[in-house]
Amino acid sequence: MSQLPPQLTACPVCHEPLEPADNFCGGCGADLSAVPPLPHEARPGGWRQPDTPLVRGADDYRIAPPAGGVPAQPAHGASPGGACAACRSGMIDKDGYCEHCGHAQPRERDHMEHESAGVAAVSDRGLRHHRNEDAYAVSTTDLAGGRTVVAVVSDGVSSAARPDEASAAACAAAHGALVEDLERGAPPREATHRAIVLAAEAVAGLATAAPQPREHERYRQENAPACTIVSAVVTGDLLTVGWVGDSRAYWVPDDRATQPARLTEDDSWAAQMVAAGLMSEAEAYADERAHAITGWLGADAYEVEPHTASYHPDRPGVVIVCTDGLWNYAESAEHMAAVVPPDARTRPLECARRLLTHALDGGGHDNVTVAVLPFPAPHEGAGSA
């Protein structure tokens, strides 16, 4: 079996970190045995020796833009021909690298923010990952039944191929279906179930997209794009959530004397152990297998079974919809409530930023995405994201 070139610690195509025994990148499927040795160790943020050709395991692709979330952009960085953000003197090649200093350019998806009446969202690459594999799609719409707020958050599975594309596809499909069904008067819980099913189909369809060389066919089938998903819909006095995987939704009331709550149950090894009574929650989440997910969207997933739940909160507060890049640093509902600022309902974007800062200060080991939905949704003004 061929070995990795010396000092190759990150994929030169997608910049994902590599294990010593890897011969194909887990992020994009690139054949790493054909990459020439590099004179310097790859650094976080993406670096390669200028003029060193890249070896691709898949064609370039573009990410479809879900509403209010991920912008369309080339997968490998900034637009060709612009000035380098690092040295300011080099030109950017078609792969998003500076031809002078070799630095990868900042990607638009590294940090994203959105705010409209009724919802705010922030997504960030974090401090350890080379790209952002999370996505979100949010919107506020005035329907016949009143103001309706929709938020969808997805976390790409890093061990699968093209996780960033999977999360973007899931958000686009689920958000579009939710808005469409709610506009025609479907009950939010029914619309949520259908939206997750359609998101699963969209992600599964990626397994046959972006054709690869014949020798990668088995790899592509066994490592299909995958992601988790969680959604929240606020309409009137009703809050509806749906999910598959371990992305979560929390309820944090304005009155902190009232108990906050986690609204979702993880599809994970730890959750199964706790549910079966085999381990305490503390023991399960301390285990190295804790975050192994048992439910996800993707061609290699078992039959997708969307979870849905509806609530009628009896007081004002905020709904926090997030990936594990946040809740790893505020796991319990009480801890999450302690981090949420008191004015979160009136300043949701500042709340989302505060939560991001909390995760980054805690280590930022993963991508971080959070949407904040004030409850009840504000009535003044109109708008659609």
Secondary structure as UniProt FT lines:
FT   TURN            6..7
FT   TURN            12..14
FT   TURN            20..21
FT   TURN            26..28
FT   HELIX           32..34
FT   TURN            44..45
FT   TURN            50..51
FT   TURN            67..68
FT   TURN            75..76
FT   TURN            80..81
FT   TURN            85..87
FT   STRAND          91..92
FT   TURN            94..95
FT   STRAND          97..98
FT   TURN            99..101
FT   STRAND          103..104
FT   HELIX           108..110
FT   STRAND          111..116
FT   TURN            117..118
FT   STRAND          119..124
FT   TURN            126..128
FT   STRAND          134..143
FT   TURN            144..145
FT   STRAND          146..156
FT   TURN            158..159
FT   HELIX           163..183
FT   TURN            184..185
FT   HELIX           188..205
FT   HELIX           206..208
FT   HELIX           214..216
FT   HELIX           217..222
FT   STRAND          226..235
FT   TURN            236..237
FT   STRAND          238..244
FT   STRAND          248..253
FT   TURN            256..257
FT   STRAND          261..262
FT   HELIX           269..275
FT   TURN            276..277
FT   HELIX           281..286
FT   TURN            288..291
FT   STRAND          297..298
FT   TURN            299..300
FT   STRAND          307..311
FT   STRAND          317..322
FT   HELIX           324..327
FT   TURN            328..329
FT   HELIX           333..339
FT   TURN            342..346
FT   HELIX           348..361
FT   TURN            362..363
FT   STRAND          368..375
//
